[in-house]
Amino acid sequence: MPTILYKADASPTARAAMMIVDILGLNFDQRDCNPVLREQDTPELKKKNPMRTIPLLDEGDYWLADSHAIMIYLLEKYGKPEHAHLYPKDPRKRGTIHQRLFFDCGILFPRMRSVMAPTYGGRLGEMTKHMIANIVDAYSKLEDYLSEHKYIADDEMTIADISIMTSVGSLNGLVPIDEKRFPKLKKWFDTMNATDYGKKINVPGSEQHAEGLKALMAFNKYNQTSKL
Ligand SMILES: N[C@@H](CCC(=O)N[C@@H](CS)C(=O)NCC(=O)O)C(=O)O
């Protein structure tokens, strides 16, 4: 059975897994699974991933959820010497990479999710000041990380960059990075998006995601005001 990757192009977390698959040159069966339509809620997928999220990697007799876990797994399983910089063996470098991945999982992506959930739920007509301030605050933390190293976790590109560029991609479509305030972040983001996989996967997927959210917010706002 070929390995299946359940994904949606607009999903930041799915994009991270898709880019690692692309970088490693893996010929997986990449299947669309739309979380907005709850296509991940089938009994088969629920059993494999009780979190009911994408991406989900399915090898038939083994499955794995969470983009960060998937990235590490694929790198450890298929990484060749030319990919070593993406997930170096040095414990301190790994320590920093893991911290940045947890930062994405625990802080950055949830700030995106706090906009996504009420928008898809039909409740959010426009972003609140608090949501915007939280996103700008996350940009400022990333600017600090980029003052420590050339990339997010190291002076070479690592999986932390691949993970974080997807969250920032969608966030930037909602709250554009202010280049004057966050010059290092803007430069890093442009560099990441200029890679082959950035151009092919992250740029169009982020645009689709942010534009879809903005359109839905406008629709929610219209619905809310028309009910008054
Ligand atoms: N920590 C998870 C988060 C995955 C996640 O929340 N994915 C979203 C799509 S961007 C999803 O599937 N949401 C559906 C839901 O939460 O019910 C990861 O990195 O894979």
The ligand as a MOL file (V3000), in Angstrom:
LIG
                    3D

  0  0  0     0  0            999 V3000
M  V30 BEGIN CTAB
M  V30 COUNTS 20 19 0 0 0
M  V30 BEGIN ATOM
M  V30 1 N -0.8180 20.3810 15.9730 0
M  V30 2 C -1.5130 19.9090 14.7990 0
M  V30 3 C -2.6460 20.8560 14.4420 0
M  V30 4 C -3.3630 20.4050 13.1800 0
M  V30 5 C -4.6260 21.2050 12.9010 0
M  V30 6 O -5.2580 21.7490 13.8320 0
M  V30 7 N -5.0080 21.2080 11.6290 0
M  V30 8 C -6.2300 21.8870 11.2330 0
M  V30 9 C -6.1710 22.3210 9.7770 0
M  V30 10 S -5.0280 23.6360 9.5820 0
M  V30 11 C -7.3770 20.9040 11.3740 0
M  V30 12 O -7.2950 19.8060 10.8950 0
M  V30 13 N -8.4420 21.3330 12.0630 0
M  V30 14 C -9.6180 20.5490 12.2610 0
M  V30 15 C -10.0300 20.5140 13.6930 0
M  V30 16 O -9.3060 21.0350 14.5550 0
M  V30 17 O -11.0880 19.9630 13.9730 0
M  V30 18 C -0.5120 19.7510 13.6440 0
M  V30 19 O 0.5510 20.4010 13.6830 0
M  V30 20 O -0.7480 18.9440 12.7370 0
M  V30 END ATOM
M  V30 BEGIN BOND
M  V30 1 1 1 2
M  V30 2 1 2 3
M  V30 3 1 2 18
M  V30 4 1 3 4
M  V30 5 1 4 5
M  V30 6 2 5 6
M  V30 7 1 5 7
M  V30 8 1 7 8
M  V30 9 1 8 9
M  V30 10 1 8 11
M  V30 11 1 9 10
M  V30 12 2 11 12
M  V30 13 1 11 13
M  V30 14 1 13 14
M  V30 15 1 14 15
M  V30 16 2 15 16
M  V30 17 1 15 17
M  V30 18 2 18 19
M  V30 19 1 18 20
M  V30 END BOND
M  V30 END CTAB
M  END
